[in-house]
Amino acid sequence: MQEKLSPSMFIGIQGDDYISFGSGQPDLPPPERVFKILPDYRQFKYGLIQGQENLRNALSKQNQFKGSDKDSFVITNGASEALDLTFRAICKPGDKILFHKPYYYSYIPMAKLSSFEPVFTETIKGKIDFDDFDKKVRDCKCVLINSPSNPTGRVQDVNTLKKIEKLCADLDITIISDEVYKDLIYIRENYMLSGPHVVTINSFSKTFAMCGLRVGYLYSNDKKIIHDVIELKTHTSMNTSILSQEMAYEATKVPREYIKDQVKIWEKRRDFIYEGLQKLGLDLWKPEGAFYVLPKIDNPKDAVWNLFKKHKVITYLGEWFGAPDRIRLSYALDVEKIEEGLKRLEKYLKETS
Ligand SMILES: Cc1ncc(COP(=O)(O)O)c(C=O)c1O
């Protein structure tokens, strides 16, 4: 019988013939120019808690943030800290936050740490059911939208996003929009949720493959949220690494082609794994963005354990994401490795059928 499974058992395992469909970190390298500053970099003092001005200025000039200025951004230790601080800045005891299922596994512990009560809306094949959303959101303080989604790879319809935007504005409900995969969409341009009641969360981890450098940010037009987040950050992590911010600043200068080229690679991998899993007879939704698939499987706990122990294949348990009949596979690895992983999965399925 397996031990109690948890993501920490798998994060960081490499080599020794393992195929890891586990952690969601890009294997592609960051843009070369982010390393160019290193030999001459000599800063070492505390930086601004809100984040370095050059990086915030560069973000405010991006098309998606048209009309904004540097004061509407806080640079954080990845999207993770941006989410945590936003939850804590907004939440008062007894407040509820709405998540669409399946969800990114850190949301729930983070919500509980800030004393939010998590509530859930079910999705249909990974897409938000607006009628159910409408019913559940009414007594919530805020809602978290993650499109494209980890773990489903699904992208919410623009129509649904617009309806959510309007409903939440009318009801004065804050939308926390986690857009860390916004540049990795295969079906259309991103639709950015916006308005005075929206807090946008983003990161350099996925688009620029800079996860270990820990740079993310939040953007809001609500001055109180920005103020409260800075106040919390002052007494917790203080400034985000100034070296990492300088590297992120370099990444903002990378031409759009870099991202387009990456998306082509992800899309090829998406097609390969989606078709491969379909051929194995697994039931799954076609990912439209990000780099995850979430197939159904019999006895998911045994599957994750035996794939790991007997076949040296790392997968994540759907239960961690609120999808107990599924497992999650990240396809952030090259096609040869995906092919080998699928062969091992096929072997496992034959053994257990
Ligand atoms: C949906 C989602 N949000 C946030 C994060 C955290 O990203 P970061 O590395 O920027 O902290 C992840 C990481 O996998 C994620 O999938």
PDBQT file of the ligand as one rigid body, heavy atoms in Angstrom, charges set to zero:
ROOT
HETATM    1  C1  LIG A 401      -2.207  28.758 -11.687  1.00  0.00    +0.000 C 
HETATM    2  C2  LIG A 401      -0.922  29.065 -11.011  1.00  0.00    +0.000 A 
HETATM    3  N1  LIG A 401      -0.822  30.188 -10.283  1.00  0.00    +0.000 NA
HETATM    4  C3  LIG A 401       0.314  30.510  -9.632  1.00  0.00    +0.000 A 
HETATM    5  C4  LIG A 401       1.425  29.695  -9.697  1.00  0.00    +0.000 A 
HETATM    6  C5  LIG A 401       2.661  30.100  -8.946  1.00  0.00    +0.000 C 
HETATM    7  O1  LIG A 401       3.617  30.585  -9.839  1.00  0.00    +0.000 OA
HETATM    8  P1  LIG A 401       4.950  31.349  -9.364  1.00  0.00    +0.000 P 
HETATM    9  O2  LIG A 401       6.102  30.478  -9.754  1.00  0.00    +0.000 OA
HETATM   10  O3  LIG A 401       4.961  32.622 -10.147  1.00  0.00    +0.000 OA
HETATM   11  O4  LIG A 401       4.863  31.563  -7.909  1.00  0.00    +0.000 OA
HETATM   12  C6  LIG A 401       1.374  28.523 -10.456  1.00  0.00    +0.000 A 
HETATM   13  C7  LIG A 401       2.538  27.626 -10.520  1.00  0.00    +0.000 C 
HETATM   14  O5  LIG A 401       2.491  26.522 -11.019  1.00  0.00    +0.000 OA
HETATM   15  C8  LIG A 401       0.171  28.197 -11.132  1.00  0.00    +0.000 A 
HETATM   16  O6  LIG A 401       0.063  27.103 -11.875  1.00  0.00    +0.000 OA
ENDROOT
TORSDOF 0
